[in-house]
Amino acid sequence: MTKKRKVLVTGANGLIGSRIAELADLDFDIITMSKTKNEWVDYVVDFKNVEEITEVLNLSNPDVIINAGGITSIEFAEINRAETTLVNVDAVKVIARWCEEREARLIQFSTDFVFNGTKDWYCESDIASPISHYGQSKLKSEEIALNLGSSVVIRTSLVYGLTNHMSRLNFPLWIYNELTKGNTLKITADQFRSPTFVDDLALATIDLIEHSFNGIIHLAGSKRLNVYDFALEAAELFCLNIELLTPINTDNSGQNVKRPMSTGLNNGLALAVIGYKPRSPKEGLKQIFKKLNTQKN
Ligand SMILES: NC(=O)c1ccc[n+]([C@@H]2O[C@H](COP(=O)([O-])OP(=O)(O)OC[C@H]3O[C@@H](n4cnc5c(N)ncnc54)[C@H](OP(=O)(O)O)[C@@H]3O)[C@@H](O)[C@H]2O)c1
């Protein structure tokens, strides 16, 4: 029997990292790393302690590192700039240096927020020009990863889903919780994203682990939707009261940090490279609803 390749997944308590680790477990020797300790996490490391990263990498010695860890709150990143740079940029430098020395492959997660949001659809070759500190930190992480001989930068957008080990809610689950309680919600109808079902994203990431592709690749949902319409689709599918949702403009949203208005990610390259064909939002939401109902029973 051939030995399974060792794949270390950071951010293993997060939405994306947890799903990759869950789905790749049969084919790879998965090592989980995250900031918060629990039974699922093999190594607890806070990226602020950069020297601990190298220690754990030396100990675990992975062939591939999937970096899905880091600061993901745009508000937190804007207020805590130095900490965000440490976690989202300096930690990636340390990981990349280790990969270079050991000839390991790095798969680095990035975001649609590297774009300024003035176009409907973005290809990998479009100029990145982030308008927030979060977006700037992610763009720097891309540049670091792309300097390596074997690396992939995955950009994605408004990821949603339900995994067994995730540490926080995502957009449709928040809608589900709030509407179930009868709470009203105001949602922006002038910001456009390509909502991405986490299982599609995780499976495509796993396809890239041993692939010869290097460079930036967009892995997002197939539809470009405004955020209110996505909420509406979720509420309808979850059989909840859509009257509780009100569309608003960004100007009235109280959002303190500027977000790009439109970030549809074009998946054409991913279709060509790995045959990536993501589910429609309806199909992704249906999977969540099925899982929610199974958990209830
Ligand atoms: N979700 C989206 O809509 C979306 C969209 C575009 C791009 N992305 C990118 O995809 C990647 C993963 O996102 P996600 O949604 O899975 O994130 P998430 O659910 O917020 O999880 C983030 C993970 O990072 C870990 N983390 C946070 N601060 C850390 C620190 N100081 N040191 C070490 N680990 C730390 C957390 O650890 P604990 O939970 O253990 O504390 C958590 O496991 C990120 O690079 C993000 O920029 C996500």
The ligand as an SDF file (V2000), in Angstrom:
LIG
                    3D

 48 52  0  0  0  0  0  0  0  0999 V2000
  -16.0310   32.4440    4.4150 N   0  0  0  0  0  0  0  0  0  0  0  0
  -16.0100   33.2930    3.4140 C   0  0  0  0  0  0  0  0  0  0  0  0
  -17.0690   33.8250    3.0010 O   0  0  0  0  0  0  0  0  0  0  0  0
  -14.7130   33.6190    2.7110 C   0  0  0  0  0  0  0  0  0  0  0  0
  -14.7860   34.4050    1.5490 C   0  0  0  0  0  0  0  0  0  0  0  0
  -13.5870   34.7280    0.9030 C   0  0  0  0  0  0  0  0  0  0  0  0
  -12.3750   34.2560    1.3790 C   0  0  0  0  0  0  0  0  0  0  0  0
  -12.3310   33.4920    2.5050 N   0  0  0  0  0  0  0  0  0  0  0  0
  -11.0090   33.0730    2.9910 C   0  0  0  0  0  0  0  0  0  0  0  0
  -11.0350   31.6850    3.2870 O   0  0  0  0  0  0  0  0  0  0  0  0
  -10.2100   31.3880    4.4210 C   0  0  0  0  0  0  0  0  0  0  0  0
  -11.0010   30.6080    5.4640 C   0  0  0  0  0  0  0  0  0  0  0  0
  -12.1890   31.3040    5.7680 O   0  0  0  0  0  0  0  0  0  0  0  0
  -13.3260   30.7100    6.7320 P   0  0  0  0  0  0  0  0  0  0  0  0
  -14.6030   31.3100    6.3350 O   0  0  0  0  0  0  0  0  0  0  0  0
  -13.1970   29.2240    6.8360 O   0  0  0  0  0  0  0  0  0  0  0  0
  -12.8620   31.3760    8.0880 O   0  0  0  0  0  0  0  0  0  0  0  0
  -13.4660   31.2200    9.5640 P   0  0  0  0  0  0  0  0  0  0  0  0
  -14.6310   30.3190    9.5850 O   0  0  0  0  0  0  0  0  0  0  0  0
  -13.5710   32.5960   10.1140 O   0  0  0  0  0  0  0  0  0  0  0  0
  -12.2490   30.4790   10.2780 O   0  0  0  0  0  0  0  0  0  0  0  0
  -11.0210   31.0920   10.4420 C   0  0  0  0  0  0  0  0  0  0  0  0
  -10.0810   30.1120   11.0840 C   0  0  0  0  0  0  0  0  0  0  0  0
   -8.8560   30.7980   11.3210 O   0  0  0  0  0  0  0  0  0  0  0  0
   -8.4460   30.5490   12.6390 C   0  0  0  0  0  0  0  0  0  0  0  0
   -7.7460   31.7180   13.1790 N   0  0  0  0  0  0  0  0  0  0  0  0
   -8.2600   32.9530   13.4480 C   0  0  0  0  0  0  0  0  0  0  0  0
   -7.3160   33.7310   14.0070 N   0  0  0  0  0  0  0  0  0  0  0  0
   -6.1980   32.9650   14.0890 C   0  0  0  0  0  0  0  0  0  0  0  0
   -4.9090   33.1780   14.6230 C   0  0  0  0  0  0  0  0  0  0  0  0
   -4.5670   34.3310   15.2050 N   0  0  0  0  0  0  0  0  0  0  0  0
   -4.0300   32.1530   14.5750 N   0  0  0  0  0  0  0  0  0  0  0  0
   -4.3550   30.9680   14.0260 C   0  0  0  0  0  0  0  0  0  0  0  0
   -5.5540   30.7010   13.5150 N   0  0  0  0  0  0  0  0  0  0  0  0
   -6.4850   31.6890   13.5500 C   0  0  0  0  0  0  0  0  0  0  0  0
   -9.7130   30.2700   13.4560 C   0  0  0  0  0  0  0  0  0  0  0  0
   -9.3330   29.4420   14.5290 O   0  0  0  0  0  0  0  0  0  0  0  0
  -10.2830   28.9550   15.7610 P   0  0  0  0  0  0  0  0  0  0  0  0
  -11.6760   28.8210   15.2240 O   0  0  0  0  0  0  0  0  0  0  0  0
   -9.6600   27.6520   16.1240 O   0  0  0  0  0  0  0  0  0  0  0  0
  -10.1700   29.9830   16.8290 O   0  0  0  0  0  0  0  0  0  0  0  0
  -10.5900   29.5720   12.4240 C   0  0  0  0  0  0  0  0  0  0  0  0
  -10.3690   28.1980   12.4500 O   0  0  0  0  0  0  0  0  0  0  0  0
   -9.6780   32.7420    4.9000 C   0  0  0  0  0  0  0  0  0  0  0  0
   -8.3970   32.9090    4.3480 O   0  0  0  0  0  0  0  0  0  0  0  0
  -10.6120   33.7700    4.2880 C   0  0  0  0  0  0  0  0  0  0  0  0
   -9.9350   34.9820    4.0360 O   0  0  0  0  0  0  0  0  0  0  0  0
  -13.4860   33.1730    3.1830 C   0  0  0  0  0  0  0  0  0  0  0  0
  1  2  1  0
  2  3  2  0
  2  4  1  0
  4  5  1  0
  4 48  2  0
  5  6  2  0
  6  7  1  0
  7  8  2  0
  8  9  1  0
  8 48  1  0
  9 10  1  0
  9 46  1  0
 10 11  1  0
 11 12  1  0
 11 44  1  0
 12 13  1  0
 13 14  1  0
 14 15  2  0
 14 16  1  0
 14 17  1  0
 17 18  1  0
 18 19  2  0
 18 20  1  0
 18 21  1  0
 21 22  1  0
 22 23  1  0
 23 24  1  0
 23 42  1  0
 24 25  1  0
 25 26  1  0
 25 36  1  0
 26 27  1  0
 26 35  1  0
 27 28  2  0
 28 29  1  0
 29 30  1  0
 29 35  2  0
 30 31  1  0
 30 32  2  0
 32 33  1  0
 33 34  2  0
 34 35  1  0
 36 37  1  0
 36 42  1  0
 37 38  1  0
 38 39  2  0
 38 40  1  0
 38 41  1  0
 42 43  1  0
 44 45  1  0
 44 46  1  0
 46 47  1  0
M  CHG  2   8   1  16  -1
M  END
$$$$
